[in-house]
Amino acid sequence: MSNHRIGLRRTRALIGALALICSLTPAAAADTGSSPEDRARFVSITQKLEQSPLSSVLQADRAWAMRWLTEAPDVSVTVCADPLAGVIMSDYRFNPEILAQYTFAMAALVIEHPEAASDPITQQLAGVEGALNAYRAILRDEPQAKAPELDGLLQRQGHGGLADFVRKAFARCSKKK
């Protein structure tokens, strides 16, 4: 099996897992909330990963953040590949980092701005912007690690069209349900 098919299969499995874990509410969630310390730690990790998504030093923090988000009874996000312009279905080797940062950025927004919990478009835009910041950091460390899909999103962002693109892309996800 080619590396492309293995990478694509791994990425699709990651998307499925993220979609499942980010939309489930833990059984014990009814009466409990996450601690302020854990929320602050999550936001801090998200910010660090956005600046250094390839840092091996942050791998344990990324795993903790994903586990925390999965188990947090009061923070949830909706994962949708469409606002990321198809990069997740490509063979881009840093898809896991991009997808994680997209997810984490949405959750960090909900933590820092609880009113955004009821605004999925604002969440999606924050997620895409977080993913693009991570992409810029990846390119800083590995200039050859280009992804045409993400370059297109950067171009939309530069021309002021990112919010409209994200809104339309998320609408497609909503129709798929």
LUMVO-542504 format. One line per 3 residues: number of its first residue (from 0); their letters; for each residue x, z, y of N, C-alpha, C. Coordinates in pm, 1 decimal, m for minus. Layout:
N
NUM = A = X,Z,Y,X,Z,Y,X,Z,Y | ...
//
This chain:
177
0 = MSN = 84.4,0.0,m117.3,0.0,0.0,0.0,89.1,0.0,123.8 | 52.5,m79.3,224.2,135.5,m91.2,343.2,128.1,35.7,427.9 | 231.2,53.2,510.9,233.1,168.0,602.0,115.2,161.5,698.7
3 = HRI = 75.3,38.7,736.5,m38.6,21.5,826.6,m165.0,79.1,763.7 | m189.4,46.8,638.6,m310.6,95.2,572.2,m306.1,246.4,552.3 | m188.6,299.3,521.8,m175.7,444.4,505.6,m202.1,512.9,639.5
6 = GLR = m141.7,460.2,746.4,m160.7,518.4,878.8,m304.7,508.9,924.3 | m367.8,395.2,897.9,m507.3,376.7,936.0,m597.7,469.7,855.9 | m570.8,483.3,728.9,m649.8,573.3,645.2,m634.2,717.5,693.9
9 = RTR = m509.9,756.3,726.4,m484.6,892.4,775.7,m556.9,915.8,907.6 | m554.6,816.0,995.6,m620.8,829.1,1124.6,m771.7,839.1,1107.5 | m829.5,756.0,1021.8,m973.7,762.4,998.8,m1013.1,896.4,939.2
12 = ALI = m930.7,947.5,848.0,m959.7,1079.4,790.0,m953.3,1186.8,898.1 | m856.0,1176.2,988.2,m843.1,1272.5,1097.2,m963.9,1266.2,1189.3 | m1010.3,1145.9,1220.5,m1128.9,1131.7,1304.8,m1248.4,1197.6,1238.8
15 = GAL = m1266.0,1168.8,1110.4,m1378.3,1228.6,1037.9,m1371.1,1379.0,1036.7 | m1253.3,1431.9,1011.2,m1236.8,1577.0,1007.7,m1262.5,1638.6,1144.2 | m1208.7,1576.5,1249.8,m1231.1,1629.7,1384.6,m1378.6,1623.4,1422.3
18 = ALI = m1443.4,1513.5,1390.2,m1585.9,1501.9,1422.5,m1666.0,1610.2,1351.9 | m1631.9,1635.2,1228.2,m1703.1,1736.7,1151.8,m1676.0,1876.2,1206.3 | m1549.1,1909.4,1224.4,m1518.3,2046.0,1264.9,m1558.7,2076.0,1407.5
21 = CSL = m1558.2,1976.3,1493.4,m1592.9,2001.4,1632.7,m1742.7,2003.5,1656.0 | m1819.9,1959.9,1559.1,m1964.3,1962.5,1577.1,m2031.3,2074.0,1498.6 | m1956.5,2141.9,1413.8,m2013.8,2251.6,1337.0,m2006.9,2381.2,1415.0
24 = TPA = m2101.7,2465.9,1394.0,m2098.6,2599.0,1452.2,m2074.7,2696.8,1338.6 | m1972.6,2779.4,1348.3,m1945.3,2873.9,1240.8,m2064.7,2965.8,1214.9 | m2080.0,3007.7,1091.6,m2192.9,3092.8,1052.3,m2196.3,3223.1,1130.3
27 = AAA = m2080.8,3276.4,1161.5,m2074.5,3405.2,1230.3,m2087.1,3390.0,1381.7 | m2114.8,3270.2,1428.6,m2111.4,3244.1,1571.8,m2227.8,3302.6,1649.4 | m2333.6,3336.6,1584.0,m2456.0,3372.7,1653.1,m2438.6,3480.0,1759.7
30 = DTG = m2366.9,3585.2,1729.8,m2360.2,3697.4,1822.8,m2220.6,3725.7,1878.3 | m2125.3,3643.0,1847.3,m1988.9,3670.9,1891.0,m1937.5,3558.5,1978.8 | m1836.0,3590.3,2054.2,m1769.9,3490.5,2137.6,m1620.7,3499.3,2116.2
33 = SSP = m1552.9,3397.6,2159.0,m1407.5,3400.0,2148.4,m1351.1,3494.3,2254.1 | m1234.2,3546.3,2227.3,m1175.5,3641.4,2321.8,m1116.9,3568.4,2442.3 | m1114.3,3633.4,2557.5,m1052.1,3573.6,2675.8,m904.8,3540.5,2651.6
36 = EDR = m838.1,3623.1,2572.5,m696.5,3598.4,2542.7,m678.5,3469.6,2461.2 | m765.3,3450.5,2362.2,m756.1,3329.0,2281.3,m791.0,3205.2,2362.9 | m888.7,3218.5,2449.3,m924.8,3105.5,2535.5,m807.9,3069.2,2627.5
39 = ARF = m745.0,3169.7,2686.3,m630.5,3144.9,2773.5,m515.9,3082.5,2694.5 | m492.8,3131.3,2573.7,m387.4,3074.2,2489.1,m418.5,2927.8,2457.9 | m543.2,2897.8,2425.1,m582.1,2760.2,2393.8,m555.0,2669.1,2513.5
42 = VSI = m597.0,2709.9,2632.4,m576.7,2628.0,2752.2,m427.7,2609.6,2778.7 | m349.6,2714.9,2762.7,m205.1,2705.9,2782.9,m140.3,2607.8,2684.6 | m180.3,2615.4,2558.7,m126.9,2523.7,2457.7,m165.9,2380.6,2491.7
45 = TQK = m290.4,2361.7,2532.6,m337.1,2228.0,2569.1,m251.4,2170.6,2680.9 | m222.5,2250.0,2781.5,m139.9,2204.2,2893.7,2.3,2171.2,2848.5 | 58.3,2254.9,2763.0,194.6,2229.0,2712.7,199.0,2101.4,2629.4
48 = LEQ = 99.4,2083.9,2542.8,96.2,1964.6,2458.2,73.6,1837.9,2539.9 | 0.0,1849.5,2648.0,m21.4,1733.6,2733.8,110.1,1687.5,2795.9 | 197.7,1782.0,2825.1,326.8,1749.8,2884.7,433.2,1710.6,2781.8
51 = SPL = 419.6,1762.6,2659.4,519.5,1737.1,2553.9,450.9,1721.9,2418.2 | 373.1,1616.2,2400.8,295.8,1603.1,2276.6,380.4,1583.4,2151.4 | 504.9,1544.5,2168.1,591.0,1520.8,2052.1,684.9,1637.1,2022.2
54 = SSV = 672.7,1743.8,2096.1,762.6,1857.8,2079.2,742.4,1924.7,1943.1 | 849.9,1931.2,1867.8,841.9,1998.3,1736.7,823.7,2148.7,1755.0 | 865.0,2201.2,1867.5,849.1,2343.5,1896.5,701.2,2381.0,1907.8
57 = LQA = 617.4,2284.9,1945.2,476.0,2312.1,1967.1,387.2,2282.8,1845.6 | 445.8,2243.8,1734.6,365.9,2209.9,1616.6,279.5,2327.2,1568.8 | 337.1,2445.1,1562.2,260.6,2562.0,1517.7,149.1,2593.7,1617.6
60 = DRA = 176.9,2575.4,1746.6,73.9,2597.6,1848.1,m39.4,2495.9,1833.8 | m5.3,2369.8,1806.9,m108.6,2267.0,1787.6,m197.4,2304.6,1668.9 | m135.8,2348.3,1560.6,m213.5,2387.7,1441.9,m303.7,2506.8,1474.9
63 = WAM = m250.0,2604.8,1547.5,m331.9,2720.0,1586.2,m449.4,2674.1,1672.2 | m422.7,2586.8,1769.4,m528.1,2541.3,1860.4,m637.9,2467.3,1783.9 | m600.3,2384.1,1688.5,m701.5,2311.4,1611.1,m783.8,2408.5,1526.9
66 = RWL = m715.1,2503.9,1467.1,m786.2,2604.8,1386.3,m879.0,2687.7,1475.5 | m828.9,2728.5,1590.1,m910.2,2809.3,1681.8,m1033.6,2731.3,1726.0 | m1013.9,2605.2,1764.9,m1126.8,2525.4,1811.2,m1229.3,2507.7,1699.5
69 = TEA = m1182.2,2492.8,1579.5,m1271.2,2478.3,1464.4,m1355.4,2603.6,1443.2 | m1295.1,2718.2,1466.8,m1361.0,2845.4,1437.6,m1427.0,2910.6,1558.8 | m1395.3,2863.5,1678.5,m1450.6,2926.8,1799.9,m1602.5,2913.3,1800.7
72 = PDV = m1671.6,3024.5,1810.6,m1817.0,3019.7,1805.4,m1882.8,2970.8,1934.2 | m1807.2,2968.8,2041.3,m1869.0,2939.9,2170.3,m1803.5,2823.9,2245.9 | m1721.5,2745.0,2177.0,m1660.7,2626.8,2237.6,m1673.8,2512.6,2137.3
75 = SVT = m1741.2,2406.9,2179.8,m1751.1,2290.1,2092.8,m1747.4,2163.8,2177.4 | m1701.3,2056.0,2116.0,m1692.5,1926.7,2182.5,m1740.5,1819.7,2085.0 | m1770.5,1703.1,2138.9,m1810.7,1590.0,2056.8,m1699.2,1488.0,2056.2
78 = VCA = m1646.2,1459.5,1938.9,m1539.7,1361.2,1923.9,m1602.9,1224.5,1903.6 | m1559.6,1128.3,1982.8,m1609.2,991.2,1977.4,m1490.8,899.1,2002.8 | m1460.5,811.8,1910.0,m1342.9,725.2,1922.8,m1360.2,617.5,2030.1
81 = DPL = m1482.5,578.9,2062.3,m1505.5,467.0,2154.6,m1440.8,484.7,2292.7 | m1446.7,601.8,2356.6,m1383.1,614.8,2487.3,m1230.3,597.9,2484.5 | m1171.5,600.6,2366.3,m1027.1,579.3,2355.3,m993.3,432.6,2329.9
84 = AGV = m1090.7,345.2,2351.4,m1070.8,199.5,2354.2,m1015.1,140.2,2225.4 | m1042.8,200.8,2113.0,m999.7,142.6,1986.4,m862.3,184.0,1939.0 | m789.0,261.2,2015.8,m653.7,298.7,1973.7,m655.5,379.3,1844.3
87 = IMS = m758.5,458.8,1823.9,m765.1,543.9,1705.5,m778.5,460.8,1578.1 | m837.6,344.2,1587.6,m851.4,258.4,1470.3,m731.9,164.4,1455.1 | m639.0,170.0,1546.5,m519.0,87.2,1537.5,m413.8,159.6,1453.7
90 = DYR = m299.7,97.3,1440.7,m192.0,160.0,1364.2,m89.7,228.5,1455.4 | m133.0,266.4,1575.3,m43.6,335.5,1667.8,7.2,463.5,1603.0 | 135.7,479.3,1596.8,191.9,589.8,1518.4,167.0,728.3,1576.9
93 = FNP = 128.3,735.8,1703.2,101.9,865.8,1763.9,m47.8,893.6,1779.2 | m129.2,826.7,1699.8,m273.2,850.9,1702.1,m310.2,998.0,1683.4 | m248.6,1068.7,1589.0,m286.7,1209.6,1571.9,m264.6,1291.9,1699.6
96 = EIL = m155.7,1266.6,1769.2,m128.8,1340.2,1892.8,m228.6,1303.2,2002.2 | m260.2,1174.0,2012.1,m355.5,1127.4,2113.7,m494.4,1185.0,2086.4 | m536.9,1178.6,1961.6,m669.4,1229.1,1926.3,m679.1,1380.7,1946.0
99 = AQY = m574.3,1452.3,1906.3,m574.6,1597.6,1926.3,m581.0,1630.6,2075.6 | m503.5,1560.1,2157.0,m502.6,1590.7,2299.7,m635.7,1558.4,2365.0 | m697.1,1450.0,2323.6,m831.2,1414.4,2372.2,m929.1,1528.7,2341.1
102 = TFA = m923.9,1577.6,2219.5,m1014.0,1684.8,2176.4,m984.6,1814.4,2250.7 | m858.2,1850.0,2258.6,m818.4,1974.2,2325.0,m852.1,1971.3,2474.1 | m832.2,1856.7,2538.7,m860.0,1847.9,2683.1,m1008.8,1869.5,2711.4
105 = MAA = m1093.8,1817.7,2624.1,m1238.2,1841.7,2642.2,m1268.7,1990.7,2629.2 | m1213.3,2054.0,2527.1,m1239.3,2196.5,2505.4,m1182.8,2280.7,2619.9 | m1065.3,2246.1,2668.8,m1007.2,2320.1,2781.4,m1097.3,2309.7,2904.6
108 = LVI = m1155.4,2191.3,2926.5,m1248.2,2175.5,3038.0,m1367.5,2269.5,3022.6 | m1423.4,2276.0,2903.1,m1539.5,2362.3,2878.7,m1503.4,2509.3,2900.5 | m1382.4,2546.7,2862.2,m1337.5,2684.6,2881.4,m1320.4,2716.0,3030.3
111 = EHP = m1253.8,2625.6,3102.7,m1225.7,2650.3,3243.5,m1346.9,2627.2,3333.8 | m1438.9,2542.7,3289.2,m1558.2,2509.0,3367.9,m1679.2,2512.4,3275.7 | m1731.9,2630.6,3245.7,m1842.5,2643.4,3149.4,m1962.9,2554.5,3180.1
114 = EAA = m1983.1,2520.6,3306.1,m2095.0,2432.5,3341.1,m2078.5,2293.1,3279.4 | m1956.7,2255.4,3243.9,m1930.7,2124.8,3182.2,m1976.7,2119.4,3036.7 | m2011.3,2233.8,2980.4,m2057.3,2237.0,2841.5,m2183.0,2152.8,2822.8
117 = SDP = m2260.3,2135.2,2928.3,m2383.2,2056.7,2918.7,m2367.5,1916.6,2978.2 | m2243.6,1874.2,3002.0,m2217.4,1743.2,3061.7,m2120.9,1663.4,2973.6 | m2172.2,1594.1,2872.5,m2084.5,1525.7,2778.1,m1999.6,1415.3,2841.0
120 = ITQ = m2047.0,1351.4,2945.1,m1968.8,1245.1,3008.6,m1846.2,1303.9,3077.9 | m1865.0,1413.7,3148.1,m1752.2,1481.0,3213.2,m1651.8,1527.8,3108.3 | m1701.4,1578.5,2996.2,m1612.1,1619.8,2887.6,m1532.5,1500.5,2834.7
123 = QLA = m1601.8,1390.6,2808.9,m1533.8,1272.6,2754.7,m1427.3,1221.5,2851.5 | m1460.2,1219.1,2979.0,m1362.9,1173.1,3078.4,m1241.1,1264.8,3080.1 | m1263.1,1395.0,3075.0,m1150.5,1489.8,3070.7,m1066.9,1466.7,2945.3
126 = GVE = m1133.3,1439.4,2834.1,m1061.4,1413.4,2709.6,m974.9,1289.8,2718.6 | m1030.3,1182.2,2771.8,m953.7,1057.8,2784.3,m838.4,1076.7,2882.8 | m864.7,1144.6,2992.8,m756.1,1168.7,3089.2,m646.4,1254.5,3027.5
129 = GAL = m682.7,1354.7,2947.9,m582.3,1434.9,2878.4,m501.6,1351.0,2780.7 | m570.2,1262.8,2708.5,m501.3,1173.1,2615.0,m406.3,1079.7,2690.0 | m449.9,1030.1,2805.5,m362.7,941.5,2883.7,m242.3,1015.9,2939.3
132 = NAY = m260.7,1140.1,2978.8,m145.2,1219.4,3024.1,m46.6,1239.9,2909.3 | m98.9,1265.6,2791.0,m11.8,1280.0,2674.0,59.2,1148.1,2644.2 | m12.4,1037.4,2657.4,46.8,905.5,2634.1,161.9,880.3,2731.7
135 = RAI = 140.6,913.9,2858.1,249.3,899.0,2956.4,371.2,981.9,2914.9 | 347.1,1101.8,2865.6,457.7,1188.3,2821.3,526.9,1128.1,2698.9 | 449.5,1070.2,2609.5,508.8,1003.6,2492.3,597.8,889.1,2539.8
138 = LRD = 549.3,808.8,2634.1,628.7,696.7,2684.7,753.8,743.2,2758.0 | 744.5,857.3,2820.7,862.5,913.8,2887.7,971.5,943.2,2784.1 | 930.8,997.2,2669.2,1026.1,1032.6,2564.0,1063.3,914.8,2475.0
141 = EPQ = 967.8,822.8,2455.3,989.3,706.4,2368.9,928.7,583.1,2436.1 | 1002.5,522.2,2529.6,947.5,411.0,2608.5,894.7,293.5,2525.8 | 942.9,277.3,2406.2,897.7,166.6,2321.8,766.3,197.0,2249.7
144 = AKA = 714.0,315.6,2263.5,594.9,358.6,2190.1,466.7,317.4,2262.9 | 457.2,190.9,2296.0,343.0,138.5,2371.0,222.7,115.9,2280.2 | 105.1,134.4,2336.9,m21.4,103.7,2269.9,m104.3,20.9,2368.4
147 = PEL = m132.3,m104.7,2336.8,m207.6,m189.1,2431.1,m341.4,m127.8,2472.3 | m407.5,m60.1,2380.5,m536.7,0.7,2412.1,m521.9,108.2,2520.2 | m419.7,191.0,2505.4,m396.7,297.2,2603.8,m345.6,240.0,2735.2
150 = DGL = m264.6,133.7,2727.1,m221.5,67.4,2850.1,m341.4,13.0,2926.2 | m439.4,m39.7,2852.9,m561.3,m88.6,2916.7,m638.3,23.2,2984.5 | m643.3,139.4,2918.9,m710.4,254.0,2981.2,m635.8,300.2,3106.2
153 = LQR = m503.9,298.8,3100.9,m425.8,335.4,3219.4,m455.4,238.8,3334.6 | m467.7,111.9,3300.8,m498.4,12.4,3403.4,m637.4,37.8,3462.7 | m735.2,66.1,3377.7,m870.1,99.1,3427.3,m864.7,222.0,3518.4
156 = QGH = m786.6,321.5,3475.8,m773.6,442.6,3555.6,m713.9,410.3,3692.6 | m611.7,327.4,3692.6,m545.8,289.9,3817.8,m636.0,213.4,3913.7 | m732.2,140.8,3858.1,m825.0,62.7,3940.4,m956.5,135.1,3966.6
159 = GGL = m966.0,261.1,3921.3,m1086.2,339.6,3947.3,m1202.4,310.8,3853.6 | m1177.6,242.2,3743.4,m1285.9,206.4,3652.9,m1292.8,287.5,3525.2 | m1212.5,390.9,3514.0,m1208.7,467.9,3389.4,m1339.5,542.1,3364.4
162 = ADF = m1393.6,606.4,3464.7,m1516.7,685.1,3446.0,m1631.4,596.5,3396.8 | m1646.1,478.6,3453.8,m1753.1,388.5,3411.3,m1730.9,342.1,3267.5 | m1606.6,310.3,3233.0,m1576.4,269.2,3096.1,m1609.5,381.0,2996.7
165 = VRK = m1568.3,502.6,3027.8,m1592.7,616.3,2939.1,m1743.0,639.7,2923.1 | m1816.8,632.5,3031.9,m1961.8,651.7,3025.6,m2025.6,549.8,2931.3 | m1990.1,422.9,2946.2,m2046.8,317.4,2861.3,m2001.2,332.8,2715.7
168 = AFA = m1876.4,367.0,2696.2,m1824.2,383.5,2559.7,m1891.5,501.0,2489.0 | m1910.8,609.1,2560.6,m1976.4,724.5,2498.9,m2123.2,693.9,2468.5 | m2185.3,612.6,2550.0,m2324.3,572.6,2523.7,m2331.8,499.2,2389.3
171 = RCS = m2230.1,418.5,2358.4,m2227.3,348.8,2228.8,m2218.6,450.4,2115.0 | m2139.7,554.4,2132.3,m2128.7,658.8,2030.2,m2263.1,728.5,2010.7 | m2328.9,756.7,2119.0,m2456.6,825.8,2112.8,m2560.8,743.2,2038.8
174 = KKK = m2554.3,612.1,2051.9,m2648.8,523.7,1983.5,m2622.0,517.1,1833.7 | m2498.1,542.5,1791.7,m2459.8,534.9,1650.7,m2515.7,650.4,1569.1 | m2550.7,758.3,1635.1,m2595.5,878.1,1565.2,m2725.2,859.6,1494.1
//
